[in-house]
């Protein structure tokens, strides 16, 4: 009999807890003055680039909101892509850049993302880089191509 009463007690308290959580949850009101990230581009295509060439690109962004924009973190989808950004708050109507460097030692097609987390109205924004890294032409291959063209 004690076991039955205990089981009923556990079921009733767990059911009441579940319903209480749903009833008391209200979404936070939206801040009309929140910062807004405005990017000039969200995708950069390197096209076809040679191995060990410059893999840098700057994504330009502006804070079009009223409050300072603060990045909490900026993460790339893999270790071959390194983002660099300012840790200082960006005031309203100012602009800055996120520098992204792709490791061009790796051959082949690539498509990588960089996720930007901040205190903006849209708390996560994603930018992308893509392209293809090809092997550098050897000196003999360059001479052959030049010979064929001439």
N, C-alpha and C positions, 0 to 999 in steps of 0.2 A: 504494500500500500504506500509506503514511503517513497519507493521508486516512482510510482505513477504520479504522485503529487509533485515530486522533484522534476520529472520530465515535463509535466504541464506548466510548471513555473518557468522553466527554461524557454519553452516554446512561446509563452505569452510575453515574456520580457524581451526576447529577441524580435518578435513581431512588432511590438510597440516601438522598439528602437529603430527599426527599418522605416516605419511610417513617420516617425518623428523627424528623421533626417530629411526626408523629402518635403515635409511641410514647412520647415524653417529655412530652407535654402532660397535666397533671393539673389539675383545677379547684381554685381556692383554697377552703379550708375556710370555711364560713359562720361569721360572728362572732355568738355568742349574745347579746352585749351591745350590738350595733349599735343606733343610733337608729332610731326608727320614726316616720314622719309620720302623724299622725291628723288628718284634716281634718273639720270639722263639715259641710262641703258641698263637692261637686266641680262643681256646676252652679248658676249664678245666672241667672235669667230676669228681665230688666228689664221684660218685657211691652212695652206700647206707651208710648213716651216722646216728648216734644216735642223738636224740634231745639234745640240749644244748652242743653239742660237738664243736670242733674247726672248724669254718667256714672260715678260712683265706686262701688266696692263693695269690702268687706274680706272676704277669705277667712281664717278663723281656723283655725290649726293648732296642734297640741300635740306635743311630743316624748314619746312613751310608751315609748321605749327607755331604756337605762341609760347610754349615752355621749352626749356633746354632739352636737347636730345642726348641721351646717354646710352651707349652700347654696353650691354652686360657681357656679351661674348660674341665672337665671330668665329665660326667653325667651318673648315673645308671638309669635303667628302672623302679625302684621302691625304696621306702625307706628302704626296707629290705636288700639292697645291698649298702655298703658304700665303695667308692673308696678313696684312699689316694695317693697323688702323689707329686713330688717335684715341687715347683714353680720356681725353678732356671732354667736358660737355660742349655741345655745339649749340650756340644760341640761335634764336629765331632768325630766319632769313640768311643765315650764313651757310657756306658750303665747304666741303672737305672731300677727301678721297680715301678709298680703301684700295691699297696696293695689293695686287694678286700676282704671285710669281708661280708659274708652272715649270716643273723640272723637265726641260727639253732633252735630257739624256735618254729618256724612254721613247722607243720607236713605236709608231702606230697611231691609230685614231684615239682621241680622248674626248670625254665630255664630263666635266667636273662641276660641282656646285659649291657655293659658299653661302652658308646660312648666317644671317645677321639678326641677333636678338637684342631688343632695346626696349625702352619705355614708351615707344611710339603707339599711336592708335592701333596700328597693325604691328603687334609685338615681334613678328618674325617675317623677314623678307629674304628671298633667295635670289642670288645672281649666279649666272652660269658662264663657263668658258668652254670652248670646244675647238677642235682643229685636228691636224694630222702632222706628226713629226716623221720626217723621212731622213734616211741616211745621207750624209754629205757625199757629194760626188767626188770620186778620187781624181787625182791629177790626170791619170791616163784617160779616164772617162771624159773629163773636161776637154782634153786635147782631141779626142775622137769626135766629140760633138762639134768642136770648133772646126775640125777638118771637114766634117760632113756638111757644115753650113757654108764654108768657103768654097 
